[in-house]
């Protein structure tokens, strides 16, 4: 896939204020400071599309970007940021939970994991919430440029064993680096495949 255009559309605080035009949507979420904004900018080759900050929790709203005029990339708040009541939704933004459960034109959720770390409880809990709610997801291990390839593969292997061992089928997994652009082609090819399998005509409503 070639990204010909990537345009910010709207920031939404809730599901009912999300864009009405039912374009296929691909959402990106992860623990605060996992490198989500950098990954989005790398995929679109627009370094200022998503705001990058050293301060965790910069993304507070659900940000929608229209790509090639026919699908959306959705930048979701990090699930270590929002402080909400302890409920069965897990410890992340309640509006995001509503979006993940109720957005009909959501095609795929990419969950970002820091490839340098041992499995983090917050990631494990969020994936458990997705599984409990029967929401399919894809994993992207980020920041692979900060360690060797063998270290990345070892980290992914530990995560698979600790978190994904009982999932059948297991989710697709990608390794990426915003700095070296590793994984960009594979992720965009996967999105292309999903668009081919989930065609939606512009003009509908979500």
C-alpha positions in Angstrom: 0.0 0.0 0.0 1.2 3.5 -0.8 0.0 6.3 1.6 -1.0 9.1 -0.8 -2.8 11.2 1.8 -3.2 11.3 5.6 -5.4 14.0 7.0 -6.5 14.6 10.6 -10.3 14.4 10.7 -11.5 14.9 14.3 -10.8 14.2 18.0 -13.7 12.5 19.8 -14.3 12.1 23.5 -17.0 9.5 23.1 -18.4 6.8 20.8 -21.5 8.9 19.9 -19.3 11.7 18.6 -17.1 9.6 16.4 -17.2 10.3 12.6 -20.5 9.2 11.1 -19.1 8.3 7.6 -18.6 4.5 7.9 -15.1 4.1 6.5 -13.1 1.0 7.6 -11.1 1.9 10.8 -7.9 0.5 12.2 -7.2 1.4 15.8 -3.9 1.7 17.6 -3.6 1.4 21.3 -1.0 0.6 23.9 0.5 1.4 27.3 1.4 5.1 27.6 4.8 5.9 26.2 5.0 2.7 24.1 5.7 4.7 20.9 2.3 4.8 19.4 2.4 8.3 17.9 5.9 7.6 16.5 4.6 4.4 14.8 1.6 6.2 13.3 3.8 8.9 11.9 6.2 6.2 10.5 3.4 4.3 8.8 2.0 7.4 7.2 5.4 9.0 6.6 4.1 12.2 8.1 6.2 13.1 11.1 3.8 15.6 12.6 0.5 13.7 12.0 0.2 12.3 15.5 1.7 14.4 18.3 4.8 12.8 19.9 5.6 13.7 23.4 8.0 12.5 26.1 5.2 12.9 28.6 3.0 9.8 28.9 -0.7 10.3 28.4 -0.4 13.0 25.7 -3.3 11.4 23.7 -6.4 12.0 25.8 -9.1 11.8 23.0 -9.7 9.4 20.2 -8.0 10.9 17.2 -9.3 10.0 13.7 -7.1 10.3 10.6 -8.5 9.7 7.1 -6.0 7.7 5.0 -6.1 7.7 1.1 -9.7 9.0 1.5 -11.0 5.5 2.0 -10.0 4.3 5.5 -9.2 5.6 8.9 -6.4 5.2 11.3 -7.5 5.8 14.9 -5.1 6.9 17.6 -6.5 5.8 20.9 -5.5 7.1 24.4 -2.9 4.9 26.2 -4.5 2.6 28.7 -2.2 3.7 31.5 -3.5 7.2 31.4 -7.1 7.7 32.2 -8.2 7.4 35.8 -11.7 5.8 35.9 -13.6 3.7 38.4 -12.3 0.2 38.9 -14.8 -1.8 36.8 -14.8 -4.9 34.7 -13.7 -2.6 31.8 -10.2 -2.8 33.2 -8.0 0.3 33.9 -8.3 2.3 30.7 -10.4 5.1 29.2 -14.2 4.2 29.4 -14.9 5.9 26.1 -12.3 3.7 24.5 -14.0 0.6 25.9 -17.3 1.8 24.4 -15.5 2.4 21.0 -13.8 -1.0 21.0 -17.0 -2.9 21.8 -19.5 -0.8 19.9 -17.9 0.6 16.8 -19.4 -1.3 13.9 -16.8 -0.3 11.2 -13.8 -1.1 13.4 -11.9 -3.6 11.3 -8.8 -4.2 13.4 -7.2 -3.3 16.7 -3.4 -3.1 16.9 -2.1 -3.4 20.4 1.4 -2.0 20.8 3.9 -3.7 23.2 7.4 -2.4 24.1 9.7 -5.1 22.8 12.3 -4.4 25.4 10.2 -5.3 28.4 9.1 -8.4 30.2 5.3 -8.9 30.0 3.7 -6.0 31.8 0.7 -6.5 34.0 -1.2 -3.6 32.3 -0.7 -5.2 28.9 -1.7 -8.6 30.1 -4.8 -7.2 31.7 -5.8 -5.3 28.6 -5.4 -8.3 26.3 -7.4 -10.3 28.8 -10.2 -7.8 28.6 -10.1 -8.0 24.8 -10.3 -11.8 24.9 -13.1 -11.8 27.5 -15.1 -9.5 25.2 -14.2 -11.6 22.1 -12.5 -8.7 20.4 -9.9 -9.8 17.8 -6.6 -8.0 17.9 -3.1 -7.8 16.4 0.2 -7.3 18.3 2.9 -4.9 17.3 6.2 -5.0 19.3 7.8 -1.6 19.1 11.2 0.0 19.6 13.1 -2.9 18.1 16.0 -0.7 17.1 16.9 -0.3 20.7 18.1 -3.9 21.0 19.4 -6.8 18.9 17.2 -8.9 16.7 17.8 -11.9 18.9 16.8 -10.0 22.0 13.5 -8.9 20.2 12.7 -12.4 19.2 13.4 -13.7 22.7 11.2 -11.0 24.2 8.3 -11.9 21.8 8.8 -15.6 22.6 8.5 -14.9 26.3 5.4 -12.8 25.7 3.8 -15.5 23.6 4.5 -18.2 26.2 3.3 -16.1 29.1 0.3 -14.3 27.6 -0.8 -16.0 24.4 -0.3 -19.7 25.0 -3.9 -20.5 25.4 -5.2 -18.4 22.5 -6.3 -20.3 19.5 -5.7 -19.1 16.9 -3.0 -16.8 18.2 -3.1 -13.1 17.1 -0.9 -11.9 14.2 2.4 -10.4 15.4 4.6 -7.7 13.9 7.9 -6.2 15.1 8.5 -2.6 14.3 10.8 0.4 14.7 9.7 4.0 14.1 13.3 4.9 13.7 14.4 2.3 11.1 10.9 1.8 9.6 11.1 -1.9 10.3 7.7 -3.6 10.0 6.2 -0.8 8.0 5.7 -2.8 4.8 4.3 -5.8 6.6 1.8 -3.8 8.7 0.6 -1.9 5.6 0.3 -5.1 3.6 -1.8 -6.6 6.4 -4.1 -3.5 6.4 -4.4 -3.9 2.6 -5.5 -7.5 3.1 -8.0 -6.5 5.7 -9.5 -3.8 3.5 -9.9 -6.3 0.7 -11.7 -8.6 3.0 -13.9 -5.9 4.6 -15.0 -3.6 1.8 -17.1 -0.6 2.9 -18.5 2.0 0.6 -18.1 5.6 1.6 -21.4 7.3 2.2 -22.8 5.0 5.0 -23.0 5.7 8.7 -21.3 4.0 11.6 
